[in-house]
């Protein structure tokens, strides 16, 4: 995914590589009567954040807050795309 990040008041265009696991819905009970499971939310793991123009790896330079923002952007994009199917 292509996006921008801010480091030291500079906006940098980056490619974000990630692993995405879709949400698993809750199952109240199975057909045979066994108890189900609570399900789980979708998850995103950032693998790399590489500068589009300089090829520099930024994942170690960005803070936890920026990582969470990137993960939220990816989740929102995935949820939007999944709603079309």
N, C-alpha and C positions, 0 to 999 in steps of 0.2 A: 504494500500500500504506500502510495506517495502522500506525504503531508509535510507540515513545517513544525519546527520546534524552536524555542528561544533559549539561547545560551549566552550569558553575559551581554544581555541587551541586543543580541544579534539574532535575526530570524534566519534559520537554516533549512533548506529544502532537503528532506531525507526520504530514503526508502526504508520502510519498516517490514521486517520479516517476523512472522509470528506463527504460533500454533494455536488453532481454534478447536475447542471441544464444545459441541452444541449442548444446550440444556436437555436434561432428561426429565420427562414429566413424572409427576407423582402417580403411583399406582396404589389405590386404596386396598384392594385385595386381588389376588389372582383368581382365575376361573375355578380352581380347585378349592378355593376358600382360604388358602394360606394368606397370611398378612403380606401386604405390599411393602413399598419403600417410599420415603419422602421425596424422592427425585433430587435433582441437583441443578444449580444454575449453570449457564454457559460460562466458559472460562477462556481467557486469552493469556498465552505466555509469550512475552516478547523474546525473540531470538537474537535479533540484531537491529540496530538503528544506524544506517550507513548514509553518509553524506552523498547526495545525488551528484554533486559536481566535483567533490574532492575525494570521494571514496573512503573518507575517514570514519572510523567506528565511534559512535557517540553514546552507546548504551551505558558505558561506565561513567560518562560525564553528566548525564541527566539525573535529576533527583527522583525520589520516590513519587512525588506529586506529579511530575511530568510523565512518569511511567504509567500511573493510574489514569491520567488524562488520555494518553495514547490507547490504553486498553479500553477505556470507555468509548472512544471514537470508533474503534474497531467493532466493539459489541453493538453499538448503535447502527453501524453500517450493515453488519450481518443480520441484525433483527429486521432492518428495513428490507434487505434483499430477500429474507426468508418469508416475509409477509406477502410477497408477490406470488408464491407458489401455493 
